[in-house]
Amino acid sequence: MYDGVLILESLKVGTELDGLQLGVRKISRTVVGNASADQPSVWSLLEFEVERGEELAQVLSRVLDSPGWYADFHDDREIFVVFPGRVFRYRRGDDRAREEAKEFGRGLAIPEPQLDWTR
């Protein structure tokens, strides 16, 4: 089972996520101190669990908005980091793969403090 957090504002307008079998753990709203100029200062967070990580990653890669958004989720063994049009999937502890994903995020002008997903 994979655990993650989805920022609802990161989804393209008109997106509907259905048929994914997401287990909702928590929904919250928070003020963000490091939002970029393209991001709102208040985010809605959906904490979830999902069994089919590959399927979720492919769907999110199509519906995440640009610029400057990503989603991540993980289990005990691996991590998915999903950007619009690009999925990174790597084993936990693989610092080289993590840095490659972070570098991709920097290219999308995602603020450095937001490139902080689970190791």
C-alpha positions in Angstrom: 0.0 0.0 0.0 1.3 3.4 -1.0 0.8 6.6 1.1 0.8 10.1 -0.2 -0.6 13.6 -0.1 -2.3 15.3 -3.1 -2.6 19.0 -3.3 -6.0 19.5 -4.8 -5.0 22.9 -6.3 -2.4 21.1 -8.4 -5.0 19.4 -10.5 -6.1 20.9 -13.9 -9.5 22.6 -13.8 -12.1 20.1 -14.8 -10.2 17.0 -13.6 -12.2 14.1 -12.2 -10.4 11.3 -10.5 -12.7 8.3 -10.5 -12.1 4.5 -10.4 -8.8 4.8 -8.7 -9.7 3.2 -5.4 -8.0 5.8 -3.2 -8.4 5.5 0.5 -8.9 8.9 2.1 -7.0 9.3 5.4 -7.5 13.0 5.9 -8.5 16.2 4.2 -7.2 19.5 5.4 -6.5 23.1 4.3 -3.4 25.0 5.1 -1.6 28.3 4.5 1.6 27.8 2.6 4.5 30.1 3.3 6.6 29.1 0.3 4.1 29.2 -2.5 5.5 30.4 -5.9 3.9 33.2 -7.8 1.9 30.6 -9.8 0.5 28.9 -6.7 -2.2 29.9 -4.3 -1.2 30.6 -0.7 -3.8 28.2 0.7 -3.7 24.5 -0.3 -6.3 21.7 0.2 -4.5 18.5 1.1 -5.9 15.0 0.5 -3.9 12.4 2.4 -4.5 9.0 0.8 -3.5 5.4 0.4 -3.6 3.4 -2.8 -2.6 -0.1 -3.9 -2.0 0.5 -7.6 0.8 3.0 -7.6 1.7 2.7 -11.3 -1.9 3.4 -12.3 -2.2 6.4 -10.1 1.2 7.8 -11.3 0.1 7.6 -14.9 -3.2 9.3 -14.2 -1.6 12.1 -12.2 1.0 12.7 -14.9 -1.9 13.6 -17.2 -3.9 15.8 -14.8 -1.4 17.7 -12.8 -1.4 21.4 -13.8 1.6 23.4 -15.0 3.8 25.1 -14.1 5.2 24.1 -10.8 3.2 21.1 -9.4 4.0 17.6 -8.5 2.6 14.7 -6.4 4.5 12.0 -4.5 3.6 8.8 -2.8 5.6 5.9 -1.3 5.6 2.5 0.4 8.4 0.9 2.4 10.4 0.1 -0.7 9.8 2.7 -3.4 8.8 6.2 -4.1 6.8 7.7 -7.0 7.3 11.4 -7.8 4.9 12.6 -10.5 5.2 15.8 -12.5 3.0 16.9 -15.5 4.0 14.5 -18.2 6.7 12.7 -16.3 6.9 9.9 -13.7 9.9 9.1 -11.5 9.8 5.7 -9.7 12.8 4.6 -7.7 13.8 2.6 -4.6 14.0 4.3 -1.3 17.5 5.4 -0.5 18.5 6.0 -4.1 19.9 9.5 -3.7 20.9 9.7 -7.4 17.4 9.0 -8.6 16.0 11.4 -6.0 18.3 14.2 -7.2 17.3 13.5 -10.8 13.7 14.0 -9.9 14.5 17.1 -7.9 16.5 18.5 -10.8 13.4 18.0 -13.1 11.3 19.8 -10.6 13.7 22.7 -10.5 13.3 22.9 -14.3 9.6 23.5 -13.7 10.4 26.4 -11.3 9.1 24.5 -8.3 10.5 26.3 -5.2 13.4 24.4 -3.6 11.7 24.1 -0.1 8.8 22.2 -1.9 11.1 19.6 -3.3 11.0 17.8 0.0 9.3 14.5 -0.5 10.0 11.3 1.5 13.5 9.8 1.2 
